[in-house]
Amino acid sequence: MLDVLVIGGGPAGSTAATLLARKGFSVRLLERDKFPRFQIGESLLPYNNDLFDRLGVSDELKRGEYFPKYGAHFVTGDGRTEFTFRFDRILPPEHQRSFQVRRSEFDHLLLRNAAASGVDVREETPVTSVRLENESCFVRVASGEEIEARFVIDGSGHASLLGSRTGKKSDIASLKKIAVFAHYRGVEKPKGRDAGNTTIVVIRDGWFWLIPVTGELMSVGLVVDRDHFVNCGLSAEELLERSIAATPFVAERMKSAGRVTQVYSRKDFSYRVRDLVGKRFALIGDAAGFLDPIFSTGVYMAMKSADIAADAVEARLRKGSMRGLERYERDMTRALGRYFHFISNFYRREFLEVFLQPSNRFGLLHAIVRILAGNVFGAAGDRLKLALFFVLVRIQKRRPVIARPIRWEALPRAASL
Ligand SMILES: Cc1cc2nc3c(=O)[nH]c(=O)nc-3n(C[C@H](O)[C@H](O)[C@H](O)COP(=O)(O)OP(=O)(O)OC[C@H]3O[C@@H](n4cnc5c(N)ncnc54)[C@H](O)[C@@H]3O)c2cc1C
């Protein structure tokens, strides 16, 4: 019998599998697709760097074609209000830089690293069902084979195989969105270090991302309410291209750009899952829940959850203890909750006014940069500062005395017929 079976070879699954194999367990990873495969989610966070070091992939990330990212630039669609949150000016050296990646390559790097660490990696092996028993679990794959393991980790991403089966996965009504996106060449970038920043462009009813995945390629995406897409009478491609043209800041950057991929879309990507752990299972990464991509938290949350869960699974298998798994569930739920607070507020005018014109009184700017960089698991010291930030947002809602009002009504909107 195997010790651990991991479902899914994305960043969550390959991280958990690698760490557990290195702890001496027999680990098999089952991945539905053949890598490299396309995936969205190209902008990483600096707090992931510690894990890249431990996994032994930092040198390859620095050597590769991956674009260094030193900050995140937020700007309104008319270009009038903007701010760059700079990791390299505010964070300690180990967190000053992150990476923009082509996910097909990045995920493949992590999966190869898992295999080199002793994981039995099986690609093109979709899991069709999981049966949890008292002493072990049985995982069935598409060929009909049933595999027994002492513990199963669900890293199946958005599919959340176990979460969906147990009915514990639910959509977040306030975040019913759709993203339409593609890669372009010839998009203008700022000079110097700022060239690698993620740029988030806020429009009245949504936002764009501009992520330089390589020196040449720019990932450009638009996120709007799903209802807008349903009612706008445009195809995904028309919605993306017409909204680009209607948004002065983006149109200016893209005046000489050409699209080099099809336009992809993803909808209803925000959901929560209850019951992340049991005696024989743990859900990690997107399988444990995913929120709106506005702060590029997905890959970091996937890998960090895998890291914490791997320690908890070790304690479970060696000592029979559930404490680590229960702590993992608590920590993961709390971290997702912290981001949820930021994300749900991001769609409010008063939040944006304060966020885009931040003050560093009481260390508020530094606390925001840390949370944007991924400091959500051990952020006790910043909790008070962030609470104060939200007090300022509430004051701004009543009277705009904290920050200059944005000319909201004049901001561009997503295109429609
Ligand atoms: C529009 C959008 C933009 C985003 N932008 C960003 C960003 O800029 N930065 C960021 O960090 N994150 C971003 N994300 C989130 C990011 O894509 C995910 O959080 C991340 O990929 C999660 O990793 P994971 O390993 O949990 O899941 P995945 O990467 O989805 O990997 C899951 C794997 O499981 C496999 N699988 C699924 N079902 C089965 C099965 N039955 N059997 C076997 N294998 C299976 C899949 O083939 C897949 O390879 C974005 C998400 C969206 C929707």
Ligand as a Chemical Component Dictionary entry (heavy atoms), coordinates in Angstrom:
data_LIG
# 
_chem_comp.id                   LIG 
_chem_comp.type                 NON-POLYMER 
_chem_comp.pdbx_formal_charge   0 
_chem_comp.three_letter_code    LIG 
# 
loop_
_chem_comp_atom.comp_id 
_chem_comp_atom.atom_id 
_chem_comp_atom.alt_atom_id 
_chem_comp_atom.type_symbol 
_chem_comp_atom.charge 
_chem_comp_atom.model_Cartn_x 
_chem_comp_atom.model_Cartn_y 
_chem_comp_atom.model_Cartn_z 
_chem_comp_atom.pdbx_ordinal 
LIG C1  C1  C 0 -8.592 34.343 -14.375 1  
LIG C2  C2  C 0 -7.562 33.855 -13.371 2  
LIG C3  C3  C 0 -6.350 34.525 -13.238 3  
LIG C4  C4  C 0 -5.412 34.094 -12.289 4  
LIG N1  N1  N 0 -4.241 34.781 -12.124 5  
LIG C5  C5  C 0 -3.377 34.399 -11.170 6  
LIG C6  C6  C 0 -2.131 35.080 -10.980 7  
LIG O1  O1  O 0 -1.813 36.051 -11.661 8  
LIG N2  N2  N 0 -1.291 34.631 -10.011 9  
LIG C7  C7  C 0 -1.601 33.549 -9.255  10 
LIG O2  O2  O 0 -0.817 33.185 -8.379  11 
LIG N3  N3  N 0 -2.740 32.857 -9.437  12 
LIG C8  C8  C 0 -3.633 33.243 -10.368 13 
LIG N4  N4  N 0 -4.764 32.519 -10.561 14 
LIG C9  C9  C 0 -4.998 31.343 -9.731  15 
LIG C10 C10 C 0 -4.126 30.148 -10.122 16 
LIG O3  O3  O 0 -4.357 29.827 -11.466 17 
LIG C11 C11 C 0 -4.494 28.958 -9.233  18 
LIG O4  O4  O 0 -4.716 29.400 -7.921  19 
LIG C12 C12 C 0 -3.404 27.887 -9.220  20 
LIG O5  O5  O 0 -3.233 27.324 -10.489 21 
LIG C13 C13 C 0 -3.755 26.801 -8.197  22 
LIG O6  O6  O 0 -2.862 25.721 -8.273  23 
LIG P1  P1  P 0 -3.394 24.246 -7.954  24 
LIG O7  O7  O 0 -2.222 23.362 -8.016  25 
LIG O8  O8  O 0 -4.218 24.265 -6.727  26 
LIG O9  O9  O 0 -4.426 23.926 -9.132  27 
LIG P2  P2  P 0 -4.153 23.787 -10.707 28 
LIG O10 O10 O 0 -3.051 24.629 -11.148 29 
LIG O11 O11 O 0 -5.484 23.988 -11.342 30 
LIG O12 O12 O 0 -3.728 22.279 -10.873 31 
LIG C14 C14 C 0 -4.642 21.238 -10.676 32 
LIG C15 C15 C 0 -4.226 20.048 -11.537 33 
LIG O13 O13 O 0 -5.098 18.949 -11.224 34 
LIG C16 C16 C 0 -5.370 18.246 -12.413 35 
LIG N5  N5  N 0 -6.631 17.522 -12.227 36 
LIG C17 C17 C 0 -7.879 18.034 -12.118 37 
LIG N6  N6  N 0 -8.779 17.045 -11.973 38 
LIG C18 C18 C 0 -8.083 15.887 -11.974 39 
LIG C19 C19 C 0 -8.451 14.516 -11.879 40 
LIG N7  N7  N 0 -9.727 14.133 -11.748 41 
LIG N8  N8  N 0 -7.475 13.576 -11.914 42 
LIG C20 C20 C 0 -6.159 13.942 -12.058 43 
LIG N9  N9  N 0 -5.755 15.227 -12.175 44 
LIG C21 C21 C 0 -6.703 16.176 -12.134 45 
LIG C22 C22 C 0 -5.453 19.336 -13.470 46 
LIG O14 O14 O 0 -5.214 18.793 -14.767 47 
LIG C23 C23 C 0 -4.372 20.300 -13.029 48 
LIG O15 O15 O 0 -3.125 20.072 -13.665 49 
LIG C24 C24 C 0 -5.704 32.941 -11.491 50 
LIG C25 C25 C 0 -6.914 32.267 -11.656 51 
LIG C26 C26 C 0 -7.847 32.715 -12.570 52 
LIG C27 C27 C 0 -9.150 31.971 -12.712 53 
# 
loop_
_chem_comp_bond.comp_id 
_chem_comp_bond.atom_id_1 
_chem_comp_bond.atom_id_2 
_chem_comp_bond.value_order 
_chem_comp_bond.pdbx_ordinal 
LIG C1  C2  SING 1  
LIG C2  C3  SING 2  
LIG C2  C26 DOUB 3  
LIG C3  C4  DOUB 4  
LIG C4  N1  SING 5  
LIG C4  C24 SING 6  
LIG N1  C5  DOUB 7  
LIG C5  C6  SING 8  
LIG C5  C8  SING 9  
LIG C6  O1  DOUB 10 
LIG C6  N2  SING 11 
LIG N2  C7  SING 12 
LIG C7  O2  DOUB 13 
LIG C7  N3  SING 14 
LIG N3  C8  DOUB 15 
LIG C8  N4  SING 16 
LIG N4  C9  SING 17 
LIG N4  C24 SING 18 
LIG C9  C10 SING 19 
LIG C10 O3  SING 20 
LIG C10 C11 SING 21 
LIG C11 O4  SING 22 
LIG C11 C12 SING 23 
LIG C12 O5  SING 24 
LIG C12 C13 SING 25 
LIG C13 O6  SING 26 
LIG O6  P1  SING 27 
LIG P1  O7  DOUB 28 
LIG P1  O8  SING 29 
LIG P1  O9  SING 30 
LIG O9  P2  SING 31 
LIG P2  O10 DOUB 32 
LIG P2  O11 SING 33 
LIG P2  O12 SING 34 
LIG O12 C14 SING 35 
LIG C14 C15 SING 36 
LIG C15 O13 SING 37 
LIG C15 C23 SING 38 
LIG O13 C16 SING 39 
LIG C16 N5  SING 40 
LIG C16 C22 SING 41 
LIG N5  C17 SING 42 
LIG N5  C21 SING 43 
LIG C17 N6  DOUB 44 
LIG N6  C18 SING 45 
LIG C18 C19 SING 46 
LIG C18 C21 DOUB 47 
LIG C19 N7  SING 48 
LIG C19 N8  DOUB 49 
LIG N8  C20 SING 50 
LIG C20 N9  DOUB 51 
LIG N9  C21 SING 52 
LIG C22 O14 SING 53 
LIG C22 C23 SING 54 
LIG C23 O15 SING 55 
LIG C24 C25 DOUB 56 
LIG C25 C26 SING 57 
LIG C26 C27 SING 58 
# 
